[in-house]
Amino acid sequence: MSDRYEVLALKYARNDRPASHNFIGGDQHDLSMPIDYYVWVIRNEARTVVVDSGFNPASGARRGRELITPVNMALQAVGIEGADIEHVITTHMHYDHAGNNDLFPNACFYMQESEMQFATGPCMCHHFLNHPYEAEDVTGMVRRVYAGQVSFCAGDRELFPGISVHHIGGHSRGLQCVRVETRSGPLVLASDASHLYEHLSSGRVFPTCDSVTDTVMGYGRLRELAGETAHIVPGHDPAVMDRYPSYNLQTTGIVAKLDG
């Protein structure tokens, strides 16, 4: 059985915004710089793993995000039914990464211990720190803990042959990226360790941030894990759909094939 995987990026939403909204300190040019929202699929003959679950329509509407296709429909377009999924990696519990966990009733969720501690601890008393979270998403994950459906990671961990998670922090206390072996070599799903290619290349930082230091140091960690910057996939860059081929003609602009 091969330990190499197919990796897909599924675009489900977008948000038009100026560049100043994407960097601490703003942007001197402040041109339009929209962001896209993704979930990811990792699969081979042995297993299928979903990375993050996106935001639910109600949460997205409250926050002014444009839903392009519901996450369950995007998954169905690549042959996946949520009830069949046994493994979900939660990179962190922000509303746009953990808002549709109910789509996966039979899954085990893999997340960092420090993210659960952060999302349920004293920092959540402060709006600046709690606004990226939805209380219902967090309490839903707590219920999964009691149901035995959460597997906690403490730092770096190989989950399956060819798939590992690595604690980065920065954007949120327990943010983790995912490293995957593909036929083209290792690929790193950065999630929000780098929202855009520009964050990685310029060293600047997205405004929603628990630790600027950990974010900036995380860029080097991403490069170390990937071996080459070209094999790092940022969490919200629309350019992902341009840099990688479509999964098929029917999903052009919605699903990109990342594994070469």
WOPEKA-V601914 format. One record per helix or strand of 3 or more residues. SS is the DSSP state (H for helix, E for strand). FROM is the first residue (numbers start at 0). LEN is the number of residues. If there is no record, write none. Layout:
BEGIN
SS;FROM;LEN
SS;FROM;LEN
END
This chain:
BEGIN
E;5;10
H;18;4
E;34;9
E;47;4
H;56;6
H;70;7
H;81;3
E;86;3
H;100;3
E;107;5
H;112;7
H;121;4
H;126;4
H;134;12
E;149;4
E;156;4
E;162;5
E;175;7
E;184;7
H;196;6
H;211;15
H;228;3
E;231;3
H;239;4
H;248;3
E;254;3
END
